[in-house]
């Protein structure tokens, strides 16, 4: 039963649609095509987990779909107002999606999709791709169903990316205090609970780089530094205005468990004290488009 629940959550996450149950009422006098996300929705792509996503339209008016149906959509290239900007055409498979796009709603289903595939080099090398500035406006223009809901015939899909190691991590650490070349104190600490105060935050700054903020209740609270994780190799980068952080032993990332083993050191500029930190970061969860992806949820993909 747990696997069925996880699978259902995966399907919901990938679809990006919030289905409106009101339209499942079989008493409607005709079949209707519409976008289940009424105005807009966000699509965050995870680096290393496939830079593509689906855009889909729904059908309503029947309790059971007994045959394949079609919905026809169009990606507008008209300029967008406000803070959003049209996704550059060479950032995705626009040559395939430049005209009317046909998507099939298969027999027995209520949703029909088409796939947008990103150009990883161009998309990821643009700093704006991290901000949610780029979007694709999509309109329903035709269908094999009896009608289109004119109030729900358009959506704006905002697209951005997130590093594959972005998330919240619990910790188990040993911190050694060095003065004048001698270790004068050693402290071992572990997350007291699974709250946010007990979690290190790794936040995306570039496709393979995250900014690390240690847990509020850890002895390393207050320092920040960047980690770059590529092909499971881990490198450090100091942040201007923060202590210089350097590798101090082996540093590894396990892409299967999503856990880190970090060994680093930094100096207190006021006292010249050097701190040696050995910590295990234990993946807790990440938030993707307001969906909480827990350690248990993501372990489904590693089986």
C-alpha positions as CSV (number, residue, x, y, z in Angstrom):
1,X,0.0,0.0,0.0
2,X,2.9,2.4,0.8
3,X,4.3,1.8,-2.7
4,X,1.0,2.6,-4.3
5,X,0.8,5.9,-2.3
6,X,4.4,6.8,-3.4
7,X,3.6,6.1,-7.0
8,X,0.5,8.2,-6.9
9,X,2.5,11.1,-5.4
10,X,5.1,10.7,-8.2
11,X,2.4,10.9,-10.9
12,X,0.9,14.0,-9.3
13,X,4.3,15.7,-9.1
14,X,5.2,14.9,-12.7
15,X,1.9,16.0,-14.1
16,X,2.0,19.4,-12.4
17,X,-1.8,19.6,-12.6
18,X,-4.4,20.0,-9.8
19,X,-7.4,18.3,-11.2
20,X,-10.7,20.0,-10.5
21,X,-13.2,17.3,-9.3
22,X,-16.2,19.5,-10.2
23,X,-15.6,18.8,-13.8
24,X,-15.8,15.0,-13.2
25,X,-19.6,15.4,-12.8
26,X,-21.1,13.1,-15.4
27,X,-24.2,15.2,-15.5
28,X,-22.5,17.9,-17.6
29,X,-24.3,18.1,-20.9
30,X,-21.1,17.9,-23.0
31,X,-17.4,16.9,-22.8
32,X,-15.1,19.8,-22.1
33,X,-11.3,20.4,-22.5
34,X,-9.6,22.7,-20.0
35,X,-6.4,23.4,-18.1
36,X,-6.6,22.0,-14.6
37,X,-4.2,24.7,-13.3
38,X,-6.4,27.7,-13.8
39,X,-3.9,30.5,-14.4
40,X,-0.3,29.3,-14.0
41,X,1.9,26.8,-12.4
42,X,5.7,26.5,-11.7
43,X,7.9,23.7,-13.0
44,X,11.3,23.3,-11.3
45,X,13.7,21.0,-13.0
46,X,16.3,19.1,-11.0
47,X,19.8,19.0,-12.4
48,X,20.8,15.4,-13.0
49,X,17.3,14.1,-12.9
50,X,16.1,15.0,-16.4
51,X,15.7,18.5,-17.8
52,X,12.3,18.0,-19.3
53,X,8.7,18.3,-18.2
54,X,5.1,17.8,-19.4
55,X,2.3,20.3,-20.1
56,X,-1.2,18.8,-20.1
57,X,-4.8,19.5,-20.6
58,X,-7.7,17.7,-19.0
59,X,-11.2,16.5,-20.1
60,X,-14.4,16.6,-18.2
61,X,-18.1,15.7,-18.6
62,X,-17.9,11.9,-18.4
63,X,-17.2,9.5,-15.6
64,X,-15.3,7.2,-17.9
65,X,-13.3,8.0,-21.0
66,X,-14.1,5.2,-23.5
67,X,-11.9,6.3,-26.4
68,X,-8.8,8.3,-27.3
69,X,-9.4,12.0,-27.5
70,X,-7.3,14.8,-28.7
71,X,-6.5,18.3,-27.4
72,X,-4.6,20.9,-29.5
73,X,-2.4,23.5,-27.9
74,X,-0.2,26.4,-29.0
75,X,2.8,28.0,-27.3
76,X,2.5,31.7,-27.8
77,X,5.5,33.8,-28.7
78,X,3.9,37.1,-27.8
79,X,5.9,39.2,-25.3
80,X,5.0,38.8,-21.7
81,X,4.3,41.7,-19.3
82,X,5.5,42.1,-15.8
83,X,8.4,40.2,-14.4
84,X,8.2,37.2,-16.7
85,X,10.0,36.8,-20.0
86,X,9.4,34.3,-22.8
87,X,11.6,31.3,-22.6
88,X,14.2,31.8,-25.5
89,X,13.3,29.5,-28.4
90,X,16.8,27.8,-28.4
91,X,16.5,26.8,-24.8
92,X,13.9,24.1,-25.5
93,X,12.7,21.9,-28.4
94,X,10.8,24.8,-30.0
95,X,11.3,23.3,-33.5
96,X,9.0,20.4,-32.5
97,X,6.6,22.7,-30.6
98,X,6.5,25.7,-32.9
99,X,3.0,25.2,-34.3
100,X,-0.2,23.5,-33.2
101,X,0.7,20.7,-30.8
102,X,-1.6,17.7,-30.6
103,X,-1.8,15.7,-27.4
104,X,-3.7,12.5,-26.9
105,X,-5.9,11.8,-23.9
106,X,-5.8,8.0,-24.0
107,X,-8.8,5.8,-23.4
108,X,-9.4,5.4,-19.7
109,X,-7.5,8.6,-18.9
110,X,-8.5,12.2,-18.4
111,X,-5.2,14.1,-19.1
112,X,-3.2,14.5,-22.3
113,X,0.4,15.8,-22.4
114,X,3.2,17.1,-24.6
115,X,6.8,17.1,-23.5
116,X,9.1,20.2,-23.3
117,X,12.8,19.2,-23.4
118,X,15.4,21.7,-22.3
119,X,18.8,22.4,-23.9
120,X,20.9,21.7,-20.8
121,X,23.9,23.8,-21.9
122,X,22.0,26.9,-22.8
123,X,19.4,26.7,-20.1
124,X,21.8,26.0,-17.2
125,X,24.4,28.5,-18.3
126,X,21.9,31.4,-18.1
127,X,21.6,32.9,-14.5
128,X,18.0,33.9,-15.2
129,X,17.1,30.2,-15.4
130,X,17.5,30.0,-11.7
131,X,15.1,32.8,-10.9
132,X,11.8,31.7,-12.4
133,X,12.0,34.6,-14.9
134,X,11.3,32.4,-17.9
135,X,7.9,31.2,-18.8
136,X,5.9,29.5,-21.6
137,X,2.3,30.7,-22.3
138,X,0.1,27.9,-23.6
139,X,-3.4,28.1,-25.0
140,X,-5.9,25.4,-25.9
141,X,-7.1,26.0,-29.5
142,X,-9.0,22.9,-30.5
143,X,-10.2,19.5,-29.4
144,X,-12.0,16.4,-30.4
145,X,-14.2,16.9,-27.4
146,X,-17.4,18.9,-27.7
147,X,-16.1,22.2,-26.3
148,X,-13.3,24.1,-24.6
149,X,-13.8,25.9,-21.4
150,X,-12.9,29.5,-22.4
151,X,-12.2,30.5,-18.8
152,X,-9.6,27.7,-18.4
153,X,-8.1,27.7,-21.9
154,X,-4.7,29.3,-21.1
155,X,-1.9,28.8,-18.6
156,X,1.5,30.4,-18.0
157,X,4.2,27.8,-17.1
158,X,7.2,29.2,-15.2
159,X,10.4,27.1,-15.6
160,X,13.5,27.2,-13.5
161,X,16.0,24.7,-12.2
162,X,17.4,23.4,-8.9
163,X,20.6,21.7,-8.0
164,X,20.3,17.9,-7.4
165,X,21.7,18.4,-3.8
166,X,19.5,21.3,-2.8
167,X,17.6,20.4,0.4
168,X,17.6,20.1,4.1
169,X,20.0,17.9,6.0
170,X,20.3,16.6,9.6
171,X,23.8,16.4,11.0
172,X,26.2,14.4,13.1
173,X,29.4,16.3,13.8
174,X,32.7,16.3,15.6
175,X,34.2,19.8,16.0
176,X,37.8,20.2,17.2
177,X,39.1,23.5,18.4
178,X,42.8,24.3,17.6
179,X,44.9,27.1,19.2
180,X,48.6,27.6,18.4
181,X,48.7,24.2,16.7
182,X,47.2,22.3,19.6
183,X,43.8,20.7,19.8
184,X,42.4,22.0,23.1
185,X,38.8,20.9,22.9
186,X,36.7,18.3,21.0
187,X,32.9,18.4,20.8
188,X,30.6,15.8,19.4
189,X,27.1,16.8,18.5
190,X,24.0,15.4,16.8
191,X,20.7,16.9,15.6
192,X,18.4,16.9,18.7
193,X,15.2,16.6,16.6
194,X,14.2,16.8,12.9
195,X,13.0,20.5,13.0
196,X,14.3,23.2,10.7
197,X,16.6,24.4,13.5
198,X,18.3,21.0,13.4
199,X,18.8,21.0,9.6
200,X,21.6,22.4,7.5
201,X,20.3,24.2,4.4
202,X,21.9,23.6,1.0
203,X,20.4,26.2,-1.4
204,X,21.0,26.3,-5.2
205,X,23.4,29.0,-6.5
206,X,24.4,27.4,-9.8
207,X,23.7,24.0,-11.5
208,X,26.2,22.1,-9.4
209,X,26.7,24.6,-6.6
210,X,24.8,25.2,-3.3
211,X,25.3,27.6,-0.5
212,X,25.6,25.8,2.8
213,X,24.1,27.3,6.0
214,X,24.7,25.0,9.1
215,X,21.9,24.3,11.5
216,X,20.9,27.0,14.0
217,X,21.4,24.7,16.9
218,X,24.9,23.4,15.7
219,X,28.2,24.9,16.9
220,X,29.0,25.9,13.3
221,X,25.9,28.1,13.1
222,X,26.6,31.5,11.5
223,X,29.2,30.5,8.9
224,X,28.3,30.0,5.3
225,X,30.2,28.6,2.3
226,X,29.6,27.1,-1.1
227,X,29.9,23.5,-2.1
228,X,30.2,22.3,-5.7
229,X,29.1,18.7,-6.2
230,X,29.8,17.2,-9.6
231,X,30.1,13.5,-10.4
232,X,30.0,13.0,-6.6
233,X,33.2,15.0,-6.2
234,X,32.9,17.8,-3.5
235,X,34.8,21.1,-3.6
236,X,34.7,24.1,-1.3
237,X,34.4,27.8,-2.1
238,X,34.5,30.6,0.5
239,X,32.0,33.4,0.5
240,X,33.1,37.0,0.7
241,X,32.7,38.3,4.2
242,X,32.7,34.8,5.7
243,X,35.6,32.8,7.2
244,X,37.8,31.0,4.7
245,X,36.6,27.4,4.5
246,X,38.9,24.7,3.2
247,X,38.8,20.9,2.8
248,X,40.4,19.1,5.7
249,X,40.3,15.4,4.7
250,X,38.0,13.4,2.4
251,X,34.7,14.8,1.3
252,X,32.1,12.6,-0.4
253,X,28.6,12.6,-1.6
254,X,26.5,9.5,-2.0
255,X,24.0,10.1,-4.8
256,X,22.0,6.9,-3.8
257,X,21.4,7.9,-0.2
258,X,21.8,11.6,-0.8
259,X,24.1,11.9,2.2
260,X,27.4,13.8,2.6
261,X,30.6,13.1,4.6
262,X,32.3,16.5,5.0
263,X,35.6,17.4,6.5
264,X,36.6,21.0,6.5
265,X,38.3,23.7,8.6
266,X,37.9,27.4,9.1
267,X,39.6,30.1,11.2
268,X,38.0,32.6,13.6
269,X,39.4,35.9,12.4
270,X,39.1,37.5,15.8
271,X,40.8,34.9,17.9
272,X,42.9,33.0,15.3
273,X,41.2,29.8,16.5
274,X,41.0,27.1,13.9
275,X,38.0,24.8,13.9
276,X,38.1,21.4,12.3
277,X,34.7,20.0,11.4
278,X,33.9,16.4,10.5
279,X,30.2,16.1,9.8
280,X,27.7,13.6,8.2
281,X,24.8,15.4,6.5
282,X,21.8,13.2,6.4
283,X,19.2,14.1,3.8
284,X,15.9,15.0,5.3
285,X,13.8,16.5,2.5
286,X,13.6,19.1,-0.3
287,X,10.8,21.3,-1.5
288,X,10.0,21.2,-5.2
289,X,7.1,23.4,-6.5
290,X,5.6,23.3,-3.0
291,X,5.7,19.5,-2.9
292,X,7.6,18.1,0.1
293,X,9.9,15.3,-1.3
294,X,11.1,13.4,1.8
295,X,13.9,10.9,2.1
296,X,11.4,8.0,1.9
297,X,9.7,9.5,-1.1
298,X,13.0,9.9,-3.1
299,X,14.3,6.4,-2.0
300,X,11.6,5.0,-4.4
301,X,13.8,6.1,-7.4
302,X,16.9,4.3,-6.0
303,X,15.4,0.8,-5.9
